[in-house]
Amino acid sequence: MKIISPIATGNGAFILHKRLEEGIEGYKVEAFNPKMTFFPPLLYPIGRAKISDIIHTTHDYAVFHKKRGVPMVVTFHNYVLDLYMQAYSSPLQNLHYQTDLKWFTKKSVELATELTAVSQFTADLARSELGLLKPIKVIYNGVNESVFTPSKRSSINKKIIRVLFSGNPTTRKGAHWLPSILEKLNQNVEVLYTAGLRDFKGLSCHPRLLNLGKVPYERMPELYQSVDILLFPTVREGLPLAVMEAMACGLPVVATNCSSLPELIDHGEGGFLCGLGDVGDFANKINLLAGDYQLRKEMGEYNREKVEREFTLGRMISEYQQLFAKVLQRG
């Protein structure tokens, strides 16, 4: 079985497809610079010269990767073409989303042999927005639970509580709310944020708002293990790796009650789900966790157990293997 996966670098989907490459014999990622999508015909040659039994790629530019006579599996890692997301996109992005990218997506769906989505929310939204009759199989993302593990160091007597914001510090991730949340946090709580996988403009300066810059992915387990809480005030997510990785590392999560987050975070058990942009609620929940070591510990353990039960890397790889085998059997 030979599977070619053309995919842009610099996002969570790329990381996940690389995990499939590592776990499935014959699976090969053909990476390309995301700037190539500014002129999509440049995508046509990627992986086309190589023999493949299946193409596996994302919904946005799959139409440019389709090969005659080769079945194509298309995965929705997220969906942001709906009107709700206009408030969190630039005018140029909105124009792109409502014109060419929506057309590319519709054509990709038409050409797909199988459709998958990384969460039930994403599947339902794509089906509704695009008026799809084809079924969408939900295959949840998986995290390598043997790499992302809880810290062995006790934090029971810590004086400074470290809260991590992991991801691209953009409006869609809720980064613009970080300073307002921080202003309401106890003085012994500091917020660390990463630059994510793409370039960014730094947030405003604050002595307890610490810029970690770009953290190499292989160092992320160590980073999660060095903090106490994950803060995730996002606007829309397909199924965020940052949250899953933090859960695997035994962290409680304070996140937005939106999109796919309730499929990951059990409110009151593994963390708290707050209203979109409700900086007061986010701050209150973080302060509650910051002042209660036992609660942090119990919620972190709950999240670790949930990952081991539902979101392992092995489970994700197995479900994709089964799907690919079914596609080939159908011929």
C-alpha positions, -999 to 999 in steps of 0.1 A, spaced: 0 0 0 15 33 -11 -1 65 2 10 100 -9 1 129 14 7 163 -1 4 188 28 15 223 37 40 227 65 35 250 95 3 236 110 -11 209 132 -23 189 102 13 185 90 23 172 124 -5 146 124 2 134 88 39 130 98 28 108 127 8 87 101 40 85 80 59 71 110 32 46 118 19 33 85 42 15 61 41 30 26 27 63 38 47 93 25 42 130 33 50 153 4 55 186 22 52 220 5 56 256 16 22 271 24 31 302 4 26 281 -27 -12 283 -21 -10 319 -31 -9 305 -67 -25 271 -63 -15 257 -98 20 254 -83 5 225 -62 -2 202 -92 33 186 -95 36 177 -58 37 140 -54 22 135 -89 52 117 -104 53 91 -76 33 59 -78 5 58 -52 -25 37 -44 -42 65 -24 -39 102 -20 -46 115 15 -47 153 20 -67 182 34 -100 196 22 -88 230 11 -65 222 -18 -72 185 -25 -86 194 -59 -50 201 -70 -37 168 -58 -63 145 -74 -48 119 -98 -68 101 -124 -77 66 -113 -63 70 -78 -88 72 -49 -85 102 -26 -92 105 11 -98 141 22 -96 151 59 -112 182 75 -88 192 102 -108 224 107 -134 245 90 -134 283 89 -153 292 58 -186 300 76 -199 334 83 -193 331 120 -156 333 114 -157 365 94 -153 385 126 -120 368 133 -106 370 98 -91 399 78 -110 414 49 -86 397 25 -90 364 42 -128 367 41 -127 374 4 -104 344 -2 -127 321 19 -159 331 3 -147 329 -33 -118 307 -45 -112 286 -13 -148 277 -9 -149 266 -46 -117 246 -41 -132 229 -10 -165 220 -28 -146 205 -58 -123 186 -34 -153 171 -17 -168 161 -50 -136 143 -60 -130 126 -27 -135 89 -24 -138 92 14 -142 121 37 -130 122 73 -130 149 101 -110 151 132 -140 159 155 -177 155 154 -182 193 155 -160 197 124 -179 169 106 -213 184 114 -202 219 105 -187 209 72 -217 188 63 -241 216 71 -221 245 55 -214 226 23 -247 207 20 -229 174 19 -247 141 12 -215 121 15 -208 106 49 -179 120 69 -161 96 91 -148 110 124 -113 99 133 -101 118 163 -66 130 164 -41 111 185 -12 121 207 19 101 215 12 93 251 46 77 256 64 110 247 39 135 262 39 123 298 32 139 332 61 155 351 76 134 378 83 166 399 59 176 426 45 212 424 28 211 458 49 239 473 53 261 442 51 298 449 48 308 412 21 292 391 29 290 354 1 291 329 9 282 293 -7 295 261 5 272 233 -1 279 196 0 308 171 -7 340 191 -35 352 168 -70 365 172 -84 331 163 -65 316 192 -78 343 215 -43 357 221 -56 393 222 -74 384 254 -42 373 272 -33 408 287 -69 413 300 -69 379 316 -35 384 331 -46 417 347 -72 397 367 -49 369 378 -33 366 412 1 382 415 18 348 418 5 336 384 25 342 352 15 335 316 39 320 291 32 320 254 48 305 224 52 319 189 36 288 174 45 274 140 43 306 121 57 341 123 39 366 146 40 400 161 47 400 198 20 408 224 23 439 246 49 439 273 40 428 308 64 415 335 42 384 340 35 378 303 66 359 291 74 353 254 90 319 248 95 325 211 94 295 188 97 263 207 109 233 186 82 206 186 105 180 202 108 203 232 71 206 238 68 177 262 94 193 284 76 227 282 42 211 292 59 194 321 73 227 334 40 245 337 9 240 358 -21 249 337 -29 252 300 -49 283 289 -67 280 256 -91 309 249 -96 300 213 -124 309 189 -126 278 167 -108 245 167 -109 213 147 -94 192 175 -64 210 190 -31 191 194 -20 216 221 -49 206 243 -44 169 238 -7 171 245 -13 191 276 -39 166 288 -14 137 281 11 156 303 -13 157 331 -23 194 330 -57 208 338 -71 230 309 -90 262 309 -105 266 275 -133 282 255 -166 264 255 -168 263 217 -164 241 187 -147 208 195 -134 217 229 -162 200 248 -153 167 230 -119 170 248 -124 188 281 -150 175 305 -160 206 324 -153 203 361 -134 171 357 -104 178 335 -106 216 336 -131 244 329 -149 256 298 -155 294 297 -176 317 276 -160 330 244 -140 361 254 -151 360 290 -118 372 305 -133 374 340 -144 337 339 -111 326 325 -92 345 352 -115 332 380 -110 296 369 -72 300 366 -71 316 400 -91 287 415 -67 262 400 -37 282 410 -47 282 446 -56 245 448 -28 220 442 -50 190 448 -76 202 422 -48 207 396 -35 172 404 -69 155 402 -79 172 369 -45 165 354 -48 128 363 -83 127 348 -71 142 316 -42 118 313 -66 88 318 -89 102 291 -61 105 266 -50 69 273 -86 58 269 -97 78 238 -69 98 221 -38 77 217 -16 79 186 -20 41 181 -57 43 180 -56 71 154 -31 53 132 -52 21 134 -84 38 123 -67 54 93 -51 20 84 -85 4 84 -100 32 63 -72 30 37 -76 -8 35 -113 -4 29 -107 21 1 -83 -3 -16 -106 -33 -12 -134 -14 -30 -110 -8 -58 
